[in-house]
């Protein structure tokens, strides 16, 4: 046989023996030992803690930012008791002045109606009679709401009715 063929056959035989042997060594000693696994787990735990602390700091910063908007500025000071009493007195005086003005307006009334048609309508019917008639009409209609009505839902029909489509 030729020398090259002998070399190739021996190389094939050696590789058939060495491939399983190398694979066994690889699987046996390639995995990390116990100390390495513990170290990797500690690194993961530290990263988780860093992330939790980062989130907590962000939350605290957001809370502080919101509290800054909620706090009163030093210029804003609560009014004293005297200022409160003065403000209440001013409101009461203003309200009583408005009431006096409205009482005077009711007593005096308009000097003349704006037009003759409105004057004639005002003489024919007073507002209280008109109001009574409206209230009676509304109350009688309110009792009959829904009686005798056909409450069946309407079925749409037309070109946009897809319920009868045959797919």
C-alpha positions as CSV (number, residue, x, y, z in Angstrom):
1,X,0.0,0.0,0.0
2,X,1.0,3.5,-0.5
3,X,2.4,5.5,2.3
4,X,-0.3,8.2,2.1
5,X,-3.1,5.6,2.4
6,X,-1.4,4.1,5.5
7,X,-1.1,7.5,7.1
8,X,-4.8,8.3,6.4
9,X,-6.0,5.0,7.9
10,X,-3.9,5.5,11.1
11,X,-5.2,9.0,11.4
12,X,-8.8,7.8,11.0
13,X,-8.3,5.2,13.7
14,X,-6.7,7.6,16.1
15,X,-9.4,10.2,15.6
16,X,-12.1,7.6,16.2
17,X,-10.5,6.9,19.6
18,X,-9.7,10.5,20.5
19,X,-13.0,12.1,19.7
20,X,-15.0,10.3,22.4
21,X,-12.1,10.7,24.9
22,X,-11.8,14.5,24.3
23,X,-15.6,14.8,24.5
24,X,-15.6,13.1,27.9
25,X,-12.9,15.4,29.2
26,X,-14.7,18.4,27.9
27,X,-18.0,17.5,29.6
28,X,-16.2,16.6,32.8
29,X,-14.0,19.6,33.4
30,X,-15.7,22.4,31.3
31,X,-18.5,23.1,33.7
32,X,-17.8,25.7,36.4
33,X,-16.9,24.4,39.9
34,X,-18.9,25.2,43.0
35,X,-17.0,28.3,43.9
36,X,-17.5,29.8,40.4
37,X,-21.2,29.1,40.5
38,X,-21.5,30.8,43.9
39,X,-19.6,33.8,42.6
40,X,-21.8,34.1,39.6
41,X,-24.9,33.9,41.8
42,X,-23.6,36.6,44.0
43,X,-23.0,38.8,41.0
44,X,-26.6,38.3,39.9
45,X,-27.9,39.1,43.3
46,X,-25.8,42.3,43.6
47,X,-27.2,43.4,40.2
48,X,-30.7,42.8,41.3
49,X,-30.1,44.8,44.5
50,X,-28.5,47.6,42.5
51,X,-31.6,47.7,40.3
52,X,-34.0,47.7,43.3
53,X,-32.0,50.6,44.9
54,X,-32.0,52.5,41.6
55,X,-35.8,52.1,41.3
56,X,-36.2,53.2,45.0
57,X,-34.0,56.3,44.4
58,X,-36.0,57.2,41.3
59,X,-39.3,56.8,43.3
60,X,-38.0,58.9,46.1
61,X,-36.8,61.6,43.7
62,X,-40.3,61.6,42.0
63,X,-42.0,61.9,45.4
64,X,-39.7,64.8,46.5
65,X,-40.4,66.5,43.2
66,X,-44.1,66.2,43.7
67,X,-43.8,67.4,47.3
68,X,-42.0,70.5,46.1
69,X,-45.1,71.4,44.0
70,X,-47.4,70.7,47.0
71,X,-45.5,72.8,49.5
72,X,-46.5,76.4,50.0
73,X,-44.2,79.1,49.0
74,X,-42.8,81.3,51.8
75,X,-44.7,84.3,50.3
76,X,-48.0,82.6,50.8
77,X,-49.0,83.1,54.4
78,X,-52.4,82.2,56.0
79,X,-54.5,85.3,56.7
80,X,-54.7,86.5,60.2
81,X,-58.0,86.4,62.2
82,X,-58.5,90.2,61.7
83,X,-58.1,89.8,57.9
84,X,-60.6,87.0,57.8
85,X,-63.2,89.0,59.8
86,X,-62.6,92.0,57.5
87,X,-63.2,89.9,54.4
88,X,-66.4,88.4,55.9
89,X,-67.7,91.8,56.8
90,X,-67.0,93.0,53.3
91,X,-68.8,90.0,51.8
92,X,-71.8,90.5,54.1
93,X,-72.0,94.3,53.2
94,X,-71.8,93.5,49.5
95,X,-74.5,90.9,49.7
96,X,-76.8,93.1,51.7
97,X,-76.2,95.9,49.3
98,X,-77.2,93.6,46.4
99,X,-80.3,92.5,48.3
100,X,-81.3,96.1,48.9
101,X,-80.8,97.0,45.2
102,X,-82.8,93.9,44.1
103,X,-85.7,94.9,46.5
104,X,-85.7,98.4,45.1
105,X,-85.8,97.1,41.5
106,X,-88.8,94.9,42.3
107,X,-90.7,97.7,43.8
108,X,-90.0,100.2,41.1
109,X,-90.3,98.0,38.0
110,X,-90.1,99.1,34.5
111,X,-91.7,102.5,33.6
112,X,-93.3,101.2,30.4
113,X,-93.3,97.9,28.5
114,X,-90.9,97.9,25.6
115,X,-93.6,97.5,23.0
116,X,-97.4,97.4,22.9
117,X,-97.6,93.7,21.9
118,X,-95.7,92.7,25.0
119,X,-97.9,94.9,27.2
120,X,-101.1,93.3,25.8
121,X,-99.7,89.8,26.4
122,X,-98.8,90.8,30.0
123,X,-102.3,92.0,30.6
124,X,-104.0,88.9,29.2
125,X,-102.2,86.3,31.2
126,X,-100.1,86.5,34.4
127,X,-96.9,84.4,34.7
128,X,-98.3,82.3,37.5
129,X,-101.3,81.1,35.4
130,X,-99.0,80.2,32.6
131,X,-96.7,78.3,34.9
132,X,-99.6,76.4,36.4
133,X,-100.8,75.3,33.0
134,X,-97.3,74.1,32.0
135,X,-96.8,72.1,35.2
136,X,-100.2,70.4,34.8
137,X,-99.4,69.5,31.2
138,X,-96.0,68.1,32.1
139,X,-97.2,66.1,35.1
140,X,-100.1,64.5,33.1
141,X,-97.7,63.5,30.4
142,X,-95.2,62.0,32.8
143,X,-97.6,59.4,34.0
144,X,-98.3,58.1,30.5
145,X,-94.7,57.7,29.5
146,X,-94.1,54.2,28.1
147,X,-97.7,53.0,28.3
148,X,-99.0,51.3,25.2
149,X,-95.7,51.7,23.4
150,X,-94.4,49.0,21.2
151,X,-90.9,48.3,22.6
152,X,-89.7,45.8,20.0
153,X,-86.3,46.8,18.6
154,X,-86.3,47.9,15.0
155,X,-84.4,45.8,12.5
156,X,-82.3,47.9,10.2
157,X,-82.9,47.1,6.6
158,X,-81.2,48.5,3.6
159,X,-77.9,48.3,1.8
160,X,-75.9,48.5,5.0
161,X,-77.7,45.6,6.7
162,X,-75.1,42.8,6.9
163,X,-77.0,40.5,9.2
164,X,-78.4,38.6,6.2
165,X,-75.1,38.3,4.3
166,X,-74.2,34.8,3.1
167,X,-70.5,34.3,3.5
